[in-house]
Amino acid sequence: TLLVVFDGSGSFWGQLEGERRSKLAAARESVRDGLARVGRDTRIGVMSYGHRRAGDCSDVEVAVRPETGAGDRVMAFLDKINPRGRGPITNALREASRHIGPGNGAASVLLIHDDPDNCQLDPCDALADLREAHPRVVVHVVSVGMPREAAQRMQCLTKGTGGRHYEVS
């Protein structure tokens, strides 16, 4: 199972230094490229946060529940996403824990974001929920255009699960 947690907060319209396209466009293209390499037996899903309502820390949506053959539906959702709100990363990760599937199979959560949780919560606190739901879950984090110190605070999610952290600048 692969569950992509995609930043839908308003800041994702911003650009990386020296880039003409938005962080949203770059991240979306990277997900498209990555999904092309995922095995056919992999259950894929996508969720987002901050994409429907401005200023709402409960704006978290599971757009495509993980299932095999869902790559096209994942991309259809990402192609239409319109970032606009806040960044409730912690709430999104807690919601992800309810949708990654049975606790005995291989599962990954891929968080793609460009800011810390701006709803005054600590994403590291969500790791316990993820591990309880799926003890073998691996969390990977892609921090896009963040100051190094802020991005590195997200390593609590990756180190605790054997995942990888990528800083994109």
C-alpha positions in Angstrom: 0.0 0.0 0.0 1.2 3.5 -0.8 -0.8 6.5 0.5 0.3 9.9 -0.8 -0.4 12.8 1.6 -0.2 15.8 -0.7 0.0 19.4 0.5 -3.0 21.5 -0.6 -2.2 24.6 1.4 -2.1 27.9 -0.3 1.7 28.2 0.0 2.1 25.3 -2.6 1.3 27.9 -5.3 4.7 29.5 -4.5 7.9 28.8 -6.5 11.3 27.5 -5.7 14.1 29.9 -6.3 15.1 29.9 -9.9 12.0 28.0 -11.0 9.2 29.3 -13.3 6.6 26.6 -12.3 4.9 26.4 -8.9 5.9 23.9 -6.2 2.5 22.3 -6.9 3.4 21.7 -10.5 6.8 20.3 -9.7 5.4 18.0 -7.0 2.6 16.8 -9.2 5.0 16.0 -12.0 7.2 14.0 -9.6 4.3 12.0 -8.3 3.2 11.3 -11.9 6.8 10.0 -12.7 6.9 7.9 -9.6 3.6 6.3 -10.1 4.7 5.1 -13.5 7.3 2.9 -11.7 5.0 1.5 -9.0 4.1 -2.2 -9.4 0.6 -3.2 -10.6 -0.1 -5.0 -7.4 0.5 -2.0 -5.2 -2.6 -0.4 -3.6 -2.3 3.4 -4.2 -4.3 6.2 -2.7 -4.1 9.9 -2.2 -5.2 12.4 0.4 -4.8 16.1 0.7 -5.2 18.9 3.2 -5.9 22.6 3.0 -7.3 22.4 -0.5 -11.0 23.0 0.0 -11.3 25.7 2.7 -9.1 28.6 3.7 -8.3 28.9 7.4 -9.7 25.5 8.3 -7.4 23.1 10.2 -9.9 20.2 9.8 -9.7 20.4 6.0 -8.4 16.9 5.3 -9.7 14.6 2.6 -9.1 11.1 1.4 -9.7 11.6 -2.3 -8.8 8.1 -3.5 -8.8 5.2 -1.0 -5.8 2.8 -1.5 -6.6 0.1 -4.1 -4.8 -1.5 -7.0 -5.0 0.2 -10.3 -5.8 3.6 -8.8 -2.9 5.5 -10.3 -5.0 7.3 -12.9 -7.5 8.4 -10.4 -4.8 9.7 -8.1 -3.4 11.8 -10.9 -6.9 13.0 -11.9 -7.3 14.3 -8.4 -3.9 15.9 -8.3 -4.4 17.5 -11.7 -7.5 19.3 -10.3 -6.3 20.3 -6.9 -6.4 24.0 -6.0 -4.3 24.8 -3.0 -5.9 27.5 -0.8 -5.9 26.9 2.9 -3.8 26.0 6.0 -1.5 23.1 6.5 -2.9 20.6 9.0 -0.2 18.0 8.5 -0.7 16.3 11.8 -4.4 15.9 11.3 -3.7 14.5 7.8 -1.3 12.0 9.1 -3.7 10.9 11.8 -6.4 10.4 9.1 -3.9 8.5 7.0 -3.5 6.0 9.9 -7.2 5.1 9.3 -6.7 4.4 5.6 -3.4 2.6 5.0 -5.0 -0.8 5.3 -4.4 -4.0 7.4 -1.4 -3.9 9.7 0.3 -7.0 8.4 1.3 -6.0 4.8 3.9 -3.6 3.5 2.7 0.0 3.6 4.2 3.4 3.0 3.0 6.9 3.6 4.5 9.6 1.4 4.1 13.1 2.7 4.8 15.9 0.3 4.7 19.4 1.9 6.3 22.8 1.9 5.7 24.2 5.4 5.5 22.9 9.0 2.1 22.2 10.4 0.6 25.7 10.7 -2.3 24.5 12.9 -0.1 24.5 16.0 0.3 20.7 16.2 3.4 18.6 16.0 3.4 16.0 13.1 5.8 13.9 15.2 2.9 13.2 17.5 1.0 11.5 14.7 3.6 8.8 14.4 2.1 6.9 17.3 -1.2 6.7 15.5 0.4 5.5 12.3 2.5 2.8 14.1 -0.5 1.6 16.1 -2.6 1.2 12.9 0.2 -0.4 11.0 3.3 -1.3 13.0 5.4 -1.8 9.8 4.5 1.4 8.1 7.3 3.3 6.5 7.0 7.1 6.2 8.8 9.1 3.6 8.8 12.9 3.6 9.5 15.3 0.7 10.0 18.8 2.1 9.8 21.3 -0.8 11.5 24.7 -0.5 11.7 24.8 3.2 14.4 26.3 5.4 16.7 23.4 6.3 16.1 23.6 10.1 12.3 23.5 9.6 12.5 20.6 7.1 14.8 18.6 9.3 12.2 18.6 12.1 10.2 16.3 10.0 12.8 13.6 10.2 11.1 12.3 13.4 8.6 10.6 11.0 11.2 9.0 8.8 13.7 7.9 11.4 11.0 6.2 13.5 9.9 4.1 10.5 13.0 3.5 8.4 11.8 6.0 5.8 13.7 8.6 3.8 13.6 12.4 4.0 14.2 14.4 0.9 14.7 18.2 0.9 13.9 19.8 -2.4 15.3 23.3 -3.1 
